[in-house]
Amino acid sequence: MSKKIPLAVTIALIFVFSALTVLVTVSVYMRIYTKSLLSIEEQKERYSLLAEVESIVRSNYNGKIASDDAGVFTAKGYIEGLGDKNSVYLTKEEYDAYTASYAGFAEGIGVNAQYSSAENALVVTAVAAGSSAAEKQIAAGDRILAVNNKDVTVANYASLMQTLQTNSGKEIRVKVLKADAVDPISAITLSLSGSYQKASVSYSASGTVGFVRISAFYDSTPKAFQDALAWLGAQGVGKLIIDVRNNSSTNYDAAAQVIDALVPMATEGTRAIATAKDVEDKTVKAYSSDTNSIGIPVAVLVNDRTQGASELLSADLRDFLKATVVGERTAGNAGYQQVFMLEDGSALILTVAKIYPYITDCYDGTGITPDIELLLPDFQKDALENLSLQEDAQYNAAVAALSD
């Protein structure tokens, strides 16, 4: 038999519960208000400091400051303060140049060159197909002796090289000594307008050993790499050396496609050929692979300038038991960046995660230790494109390893 609760008790209970609800609500709002107040105070202090700094600069700086520079300075300084060289603020113009470079497009006449102090010349190491230099039949091994009637010297070669790699919309004249000539061509006129697709993959075969150098990872690199494999396969190569020395690219999308061409489906480890994980160990992005893989022994050449996507390639090929790594410990940069567009067309390139290979631990800060450690002197690292394979001790060590 149920008992009836007196009306007065019921009303009292309602008031008690209402009071408790009010107290809880007030408590929650007080916490939110206190947190917001602290946030406001922190922001006030932060912007007060920035305003003070800007006031001092504008009153005392010995130079001109454009009206829109303050915001750019603040944004760049904020990102630089993170201490991460891969995180940057880019103006709209800088971001446009960044996207073109990421895709593998460049400006200028289309040459890579190294300064030779013995000859006071820019020695051409590579010429991009479709570039102005290629159209005028400038080739690797040619010497550029002068630019716009300015002789190349140790004092000006860097600025002259920069001139050759800009898009001024004008023409430029160069004095060139062909590799197989005695007398120079006094004036070759080249165009500095437009852009061209940079080559990131070069390859050759020596007997049964195929050699592929990947100088950077661009959006066009995977297709160029597949073309290299097809050509080497037609030459009947039975061993492959992949050179990613001096390659500091962080285009993991392109690198993952190259790796996919070499390894089978990822079924162990992380079950992905690469996984980007944020500070809370959450997966930001994962890269998969199909069942196709290469069936010949591989060696990968690395050095202390090998970083980012090239380190991933080295680690993955070894994880899949596909390759021997030869050279020196790599740089140790596993930062994974995302682009955040801003309203004015500028952008933040921000490191949001770190890359984890198939099985190997994340190499950020530690690098990849080669199976066969062998150093090259810095002057050879600086001129790898000019170094013959016969003179390349790391290449020869890789050949020996593949022959064992």
LINQUI-V738328 format. One record per residue. RES is the residue in one letter. SS is DSSP state (a for helix, b for strand, c for the rest). D_FIRST is the distance of its C-alpha to the first C-alpha in whole Angstrom. Layout:
res->RES ss->SS d_first->D_FIRST
res->RES ss->SS d_first->D_FIRST
This chain:
res->M ss->c d_first->0
res->S ss->c d_first->4
res->K ss->c d_first->7
res->K ss->c d_first->10
res->I ss->c d_first->13
res->P ss->c d_first->16
res->L ss->a d_first->19
res->A ss->a d_first->21
res->V ss->a d_first->20
res->T ss->a d_first->19
res->I ss->a d_first->23
res->A ss->a d_first->24
res->L ss->a d_first->23
res->I ss->a d_first->24
res->F ss->a d_first->28
res->V ss->a d_first->27
res->F ss->a d_first->27
res->S ss->a d_first->30
res->A ss->a d_first->32
res->L ss->a d_first->31
res->T ss->a d_first->32
res->V ss->a d_first->35
res->L ss->a d_first->36
res->V ss->a d_first->36
res->T ss->a d_first->38
res->V ss->a d_first->41
res->S ss->a d_first->41
res->V ss->a d_first->42
res->Y ss->a d_first->44
res->M ss->a d_first->46
res->R ss->a d_first->47
res->I ss->a d_first->48
res->Y ss->a d_first->50
res->T ss->a d_first->51
res->K ss->a d_first->52
res->S ss->a d_first->54
res->L ss->a d_first->56
res->L ss->a d_first->57
res->S ss->a d_first->58
res->I ss->a d_first->60
res->E ss->a d_first->62
res->E ss->a d_first->63
res->Q ss->a d_first->64
res->K ss->a d_first->66
res->E ss->a d_first->68
res->R ss->a d_first->69
res->Y ss->a d_first->70
res->S ss->a d_first->72
res->L ss->a d_first->73
res->L ss->a d_first->75
res->A ss->a d_first->76
res->E ss->a d_first->78
res->V ss->a d_first->79
res->E ss->a d_first->80
res->S ss->a d_first->82
res->I ss->a d_first->84
res->V ss->a d_first->85
res->R ss->a d_first->86
res->S ss->a d_first->88
res->N ss->a d_first->90
res->Y ss->c d_first->90
res->N ss->c d_first->93
res->G ss->c d_first->93
res->K ss->c d_first->91
res->I ss->c d_first->88
res->A ss->c d_first->87
res->S ss->c d_first->84
res->D ss->c d_first->82
res->D ss->a d_first->82
res->A ss->a d_first->80
res->G ss->a d_first->77
res->V ss->a d_first->78
res->F ss->a d_first->79
res->T ss->a d_first->76
res->A ss->a d_first->74
res->K ss->a d_first->77
res->G ss->a d_first->77
res->Y ss->a d_first->73
res->I ss->a d_first->73
res->E ss->a d_first->76
res->G ss->c d_first->74
res->L ss->c d_first->72
res->G ss->c d_first->74
res->D ss->c d_first->74
res->K ss->c d_first->77
res->N ss->c d_first->76
res->S ss->c d_first->73
res->V ss->b d_first->75
res->Y ss->b d_first->75
res->L ss->b d_first->78
res->T ss->c d_first->79
res->K ss->a d_first->79
res->E ss->a d_first->83
res->E ss->a d_first->82
res->Y ss->a d_first->79
res->D ss->a d_first->81
res->A ss->a d_first->84
res->Y ss->a d_first->81
res->T ss->a d_first->80
res->A ss->a d_first->83
res->S ss->a d_first->84
res->Y ss->a d_first->81
res->A ss->a d_first->82
res->G ss->c d_first->85
res->F ss->b d_first->87
res->A ss->b d_first->90
res->E ss->b d_first->93
res->G ss->c d_first->96
res->I ss->c d_first->99
res->G ss->c d_first->97
res->V ss->b d_first->98
res->N ss->b d_first->97
res->A ss->b d_first->100
res->Q ss->b d_first->101
res->Y ss->b d_first->103
res->S ss->b d_first->106
res->S ss->c d_first->108
res->A ss->c d_first->111
res->E ss->c d_first->112
res->N ss->c d_first->110
res->A ss->b d_first->108
res->L ss->b d_first->105
res->V ss->b d_first->105
res->V ss->b d_first->103
res->T ss->b d_first->100
res->A ss->b d_first->98
res->V ss->b d_first->99
res->A ss->c d_first->96
res->A ss->c d_first->97
res->G ss->c d_first->97
res->S ss->c d_first->98
res->S ss->a d_first->101
res->A ss->a d_first->102
res->A ss->a d_first->102
res->E ss->a d_first->104
res->K ss->c d_first->107
res->Q ss->c d_first->107
res->I ss->c d_first->106
res->A ss->c d_first->105
res->A ss->c d_first->103
res->G ss->c d_first->106
res->D ss->c d_first->108
res->R ss->b d_first->109
res->I ss->b d_first->108
res->L ss->b d_first->111
res->A ss->b d_first->110
res->V ss->b d_first->108
res->N ss->c d_first->109
res->N ss->c d_first->112
res->K ss->b d_first->111
res->D ss->b d_first->112
res->V ss->c d_first->109
res->T ss->c d_first->109
res->V ss->c d_first->107
res->A ss->c d_first->106
res->N ss->c d_first->105
res->Y ss->a d_first->104
res->A ss->a d_first->100
res->S ss->a d_first->100
res->L ss->a d_first->102
res->M ss->a d_first->100
res->Q ss->a d_first->97
res->T ss->a d_first->99
res->L ss->a d_first->100
res->Q ss->c d_first->96
res->T ss->c d_first->95
res->N ss->c d_first->95
res->S ss->c d_first->97
res->G ss->c d_first->98
res->K ss->c d_first->102
res->E ss->b d_first->104
res->I ss->b d_first->106
res->R ss->b d_first->109
res->V ss->b d_first->109
res->K ss->b d_first->112
res->V ss->b d_first->111
res->L ss->b d_first->113
res->K ss->c d_first->112
res->A ss->c d_first->111
res->D ss->c d_first->114
res->A ss->c d_first->117
res->V ss->c d_first->119
res->D ss->c d_first->119
res->P ss->c d_first->116
res->I ss->b d_first->115
res->S ss->b d_first->116
res->A ss->b d_first->113
res->I ss->b d_first->111
res->T ss->b d_first->109
res->L ss->b d_first->105
res->S ss->b d_first->102
res->L ss->c d_first->99
res->S ss->c d_first->97
res->G ss->c d_first->94
res->S ss->b d_first->92
res->Y ss->b d_first->92
res->Q ss->b d_first->90
res->K ss->c d_first->90
res->A ss->c d_first->91
res->S ss->c d_first->88
res->V ss->b d_first->89
res->S ss->b d_first->93
res->Y ss->b d_first->94
res->S ss->b d_first->97
res->A ss->b d_first->98
res->S ss->b d_first->100
res->G ss->c d_first->101
res->T ss->c d_first->97
res->V ss->b d_first->95
res->G ss->b d_first->94
res->F ss->b d_first->93
res->V ss->b d_first->91
res->R ss->b d_first->90
res->I ss->b d_first->87
res->S ss->c d_first->88
res->A ss->c d_first->85
res->F ss->c d_first->82
res->Y ss->c d_first->82
res->D ss->c d_first->80
res->S ss->c d_first->83
res->T ss->a d_first->84
res->P ss->a d_first->82
res->K ss->a d_first->84
res->A ss->a d_first->87
res->F ss->a d_first->86
res->Q ss->a d_first->85
res->D ss->a d_first->89
res->A ss->a d_first->90
res->L ss->a d_first->88
res->A ss->a d_first->90
res->W ss->a d_first->93
res->L ss->a d_first->93
res->G ss->a d_first->92
res->A ss->a d_first->95
res->Q ss->c d_first->97
res->G ss->c d_first->96
res->V ss->c d_first->94
res->G ss->c d_first->93
res->K ss->b d_first->91
res->L ss->b d_first->90
res->I ss->b d_first->90
res->I ss->b d_first->88
res->D ss->b d_first->89
res->V ss->c d_first->86
res->R ss->c d_first->88
res->N ss->c d_first->88
res->N ss->c d_first->85
res->S ss->c d_first->83
res->S ss->c d_first->81
res->T ss->c d_first->77
res->N ss->c d_first->77
res->Y ss->a d_first->74
res->D ss->a d_first->74
res->A ss->a d_first->77
res->A ss->a d_first->77
res->A ss->a d_first->74
res->Q ss->a d_first->76
res->V ss->a d_first->79
res->I ss->a d_first->77
res->D ss->a d_first->76
res->A ss->c d_first->79
res->L ss->c d_first->80
res->V ss->c d_first->76
res->P ss->c d_first->74
res->M ss->c d_first->71
res->A ss->c d_first->68
res->T ss->c d_first->66
res->E ss->c d_first->66
res->G ss->c d_first->66
res->T ss->c d_first->64
res->R ss->c d_first->64
res->A ss->c d_first->66
res->I ss->c d_first->70
res->A ss->b d_first->69
res->T ss->b d_first->65
res->A ss->b d_first->65
res->K ss->b d_first->62
res->D ss->c d_first->61
res->V ss->c d_first->61
res->E ss->c d_first->57
res->D ss->c d_first->58
res->K ss->c d_first->57
res->T ss->b d_first->60
res->V ss->b d_first->61
res->K ss->b d_first->64
res->A ss->b d_first->65
res->Y ss->b d_first->68
res->S ss->c d_first->68
res->S ss->c d_first->71
res->D ss->c d_first->72
res->T ss->c d_first->73
res->N ss->c d_first->77
res->S ss->c d_first->79
res->I ss->c d_first->82
res->G ss->c d_first->84
res->I ss->c d_first->87
res->P ss->b d_first->87
res->V ss->b d_first->86
res->A ss->b d_first->87
res->V ss->b d_first->86
res->L ss->b d_first->88
res->V ss->b d_first->86
res->N ss->c d_first->87
res->D ss->c d_first->86
res->R ss->c d_first->86
res->T ss->c d_first->84
res->Q ss->c d_first->80
res->G ss->c d_first->77
res->A ss->a d_first->77
res->S ss->a d_first->80
res->E ss->a d_first->78
res->L ss->a d_first->75
res->L ss->a d_first->78
res->S ss->a d_first->80
res->A ss->a d_first->76
res->D ss->a d_first->75
res->L ss->a d_first->78
res->R ss->a d_first->78
res->D ss->a d_first->75
res->F ss->c d_first->75
res->L ss->c d_first->78
res->K ss->c d_first->81
res->A ss->b d_first->83
res->T ss->b d_first->85
res->V ss->b d_first->84
res->V ss->b d_first->88
res->G ss->b d_first->89
res->E ss->c d_first->87
res->R ss->c d_first->84
res->T ss->c d_first->82
res->A ss->c d_first->81
res->G ss->c d_first->77
res->N ss->c d_first->76
res->A ss->c d_first->73
res->G ss->b d_first->71
res->Y ss->b d_first->70
res->Q ss->b d_first->70
res->Q ss->b d_first->69
res->V ss->b d_first->70
res->F ss->b d_first->68
res->M ss->b d_first->70
res->L ss->c d_first->70
res->E ss->c d_first->71
res->D ss->c d_first->74
res->G ss->c d_first->75
res->S ss->c d_first->75
res->A ss->b d_first->73
res->L ss->b d_first->72
res->I ss->b d_first->72
res->L ss->b d_first->70
res->T ss->b d_first->69
res->V ss->b d_first->65
res->A ss->b d_first->65
res->K ss->b d_first->67
res->I ss->b d_first->69
res->Y ss->b d_first->68
res->P ss->b d_first->70
res->Y ss->c d_first->69
res->I ss->c d_first->69
res->T ss->c d_first->71
res->D ss->c d_first->69
res->C ss->c d_first->70
res->Y ss->c d_first->73
res->D ss->c d_first->73
res->G ss->c d_first->75
res->T ss->c d_first->76
res->G ss->c d_first->78
res->I ss->c d_first->79
res->T ss->c d_first->81
res->P ss->c d_first->84
res->D ss->c d_first->85
res->I ss->b d_first->88
res->E ss->b d_first->89
res->L ss->c d_first->92
res->L ss->c d_first->93
res->L ss->c d_first->95
res->P ss->c d_first->97
res->D ss->a d_first->96
res->F ss->a d_first->99
res->Q ss->a d_first->98
res->K ss->a d_first->95
res->D ss->c d_first->96
res->A ss->c d_first->98
res->L ss->a d_first->96
res->E ss->a d_first->97
res->N ss->a d_first->101
res->L ss->c d_first->101
res->S ss->c d_first->102
res->L ss->c d_first->100
res->Q ss->c d_first->103
res->E ss->c d_first->103
res->D ss->c d_first->99
res->A ss->a d_first->98
res->Q ss->a d_first->94
res->Y ss->a d_first->95
res->N ss->a d_first->97
res->A ss->a d_first->95
res->A ss->a d_first->92
res->V ss->a d_first->95
res->A ss->a d_first->96
res->A ss->a d_first->92
res->L ss->a d_first->92
res->S ss->a d_first->95
res->D ss->c d_first->93
